[in-house]
């Protein structure tokens, strides 16, 4: 019986879709772990936090997701697309994109604070959470850049692990 199974797997590996299936299983496993954490964290949050505190956490995370796109002007999303240009300057492009993204983030984060410093007050969030927004956004920014690199290189296990680490770290 195991000989039949081994032959079947060997034949499956000859097909082009097998590589896609392998990457799909990596992403599926990562997503499954992240979604499990979402369910677990909901139980933990609702047990230990008041509804007001839970609302603050959710507003903070959603605001962070908006800032992930706005503060670096979305530059970090170009990494995987540029990989397929197959130019010899990809390492320089990657470094420049990382530096520009962090630079735009720093400038925009500072401007946002100076111009809209009372944004957190307006959203009924504790003002000290504004400082926590920086590492939240920066970690996602850097993760997105390196995730784009690994996805473009067909290395699905590393981004899947990174996705799980980011989710559990955020929790």
Secondary structure as UniProt FT lines:
FT   HELIX           2..13
FT   HELIX           17..48
FT   HELIX           51..70
FT   TURN            71..74
FT   HELIX           75..78
FT   HELIX           79..83
FT   TURN            84..85
FT   TURN            88..89
FT   HELIX           90..115
FT   TURN            117..118
FT   HELIX           119..122
FT   TURN            123..124
FT   TURN            127..128
FT   HELIX           129..152
FT   TURN            153..154
FT   HELIX           156..170
//
